[in-house]
Amino acid sequence: MNNSPPPLPRKDDSLGDNAGVRMLLPVGRSGYAITAGYLALFSVLIVPAPLALLFGILGVHDIRKSRSQAHKKHGMGRAIFGIVMGAIGSVILVLFLMSALFG
């Protein structure tokens, strides 16, 4: 049996590069993606849906822009979730407003 301790992380690794830490803490993620994720959760209330869509798009742009930098940002799943839920909620909001105005 090998009872040696696990290897220590390299000093040039940041907390955002460690998947285990990212699962527990919001490190190494785009702030836009985090915001989009929370707004997407509340987009079922319909009013925050356009903001979820906006922040989702900003999050994807921020993450893609960081791909060329040394510390890549994560959170693409949250950003996509914001775009999908924001789009669905925004369509419902527009339909509701149109029915209220013209119905």
C-alpha positions as CSV (number, residue, x, y, z in Angstrom):
1,M,0.0,0.0,0.0
2,N,1.1,3.5,-0.8
3,N,0.6,5.8,2.2
4,S,2.3,8.8,0.7
5,P,0.4,12.1,1.0
6,P,-1.3,13.5,-2.1
7,P,0.8,15.8,-4.3
8,L,0.8,19.5,-3.4
9,P,-0.6,21.9,-6.0
10,R,2.0,23.8,-8.0
11,K,2.5,27.4,-6.8
12,D,1.5,28.9,-10.1
13,D,-2.0,27.3,-9.9
14,S,-4.7,29.6,-8.7
15,L,-7.8,28.6,-6.8
16,G,-9.9,29.1,-9.9
17,D,-8.0,26.3,-11.7
18,N,-8.9,23.7,-9.0
19,A,-12.2,22.0,-9.9
20,G,-12.9,21.0,-6.3
21,V,-12.5,24.5,-5.0
22,R,-14.7,25.9,-7.8
23,M,-17.4,23.5,-6.8
24,L,-17.5,24.9,-3.3
25,L,-16.6,28.6,-3.9
26,P,-17.3,31.0,-6.8
27,V,-13.6,31.5,-7.7
28,G,-12.3,31.6,-11.2
29,R,-15.7,32.4,-12.6
30,S,-17.0,35.4,-14.5
31,G,-19.0,37.7,-12.3
32,Y,-21.4,38.1,-15.2
33,A,-21.9,34.4,-15.3
34,I,-22.6,34.2,-11.6
35,T,-25.1,37.0,-11.8
36,A,-26.8,35.4,-14.9
37,G,-27.2,32.2,-13.0
38,Y,-28.9,33.8,-10.1
39,L,-31.1,35.9,-12.3
40,A,-32.0,32.8,-14.3
41,L,-33.3,31.2,-11.1
42,F,-35.5,34.1,-10.5
43,S,-36.6,34.5,-14.2
44,V,-39.6,32.3,-13.4
45,L,-41.0,35.5,-11.9
46,I,-40.7,36.8,-15.5
47,V,-39.6,40.4,-14.6
48,P,-35.8,39.5,-14.1
49,A,-35.8,37.4,-17.3
50,P,-34.4,40.2,-19.6
51,L,-31.6,40.9,-17.1
52,A,-30.7,37.1,-17.0
53,L,-30.5,37.2,-20.8
54,L,-28.3,40.3,-20.8
55,F,-26.0,39.0,-18.1
56,G,-25.8,35.6,-19.8
57,I,-24.6,37.2,-23.0
58,L,-22.1,39.4,-21.2
59,G,-20.9,36.3,-19.3
60,V,-20.3,34.3,-22.5
61,H,-18.4,37.3,-23.9
62,D,-16.3,37.7,-20.8
63,I,-15.4,34.0,-20.6
64,R,-14.5,33.8,-24.3
65,K,-12.4,37.0,-23.9
66,S,-10.5,35.4,-21.0
67,R,-9.5,32.4,-23.1
68,S,-6.5,34.3,-24.4
69,Q,-5.4,35.4,-20.9
70,A,-3.3,33.5,-18.4
71,H,-6.1,32.9,-16.0
72,K,-9.1,31.6,-17.8
73,K,-12.5,32.2,-16.4
74,H,-15.1,29.5,-15.9
75,G,-18.9,29.6,-15.6
76,M,-20.1,28.9,-19.1
77,G,-22.9,26.7,-17.8
78,R,-24.3,29.4,-15.7
79,A,-24.1,31.9,-18.5
80,I,-25.9,29.5,-20.9
81,F,-28.5,28.8,-18.2
82,G,-29.0,32.6,-17.9
83,I,-29.4,32.9,-21.7
84,V,-31.9,30.1,-22.0
85,M,-34.1,31.0,-19.0
86,G,-33.8,34.7,-19.8
87,A,-35.0,34.1,-23.4
88,I,-37.9,32.0,-22.3
89,G,-39.0,34.4,-19.6
90,S,-38.5,37.4,-22.0
91,V,-40.7,35.8,-24.6
92,I,-43.4,35.2,-22.0
93,L,-43.0,38.8,-20.8
94,V,-43.4,40.2,-24.3
95,L,-46.5,38.0,-24.9
96,F,-48.0,39.1,-21.6
97,L,-47.4,42.8,-22.4
98,M,-48.8,42.5,-25.9
99,S,-51.9,40.8,-24.6
100,A,-52.3,43.5,-22.0
101,L,-51.9,46.3,-24.5
102,F,-53.8,44.8,-27.5
103,G,-56.1,42.2,-25.8
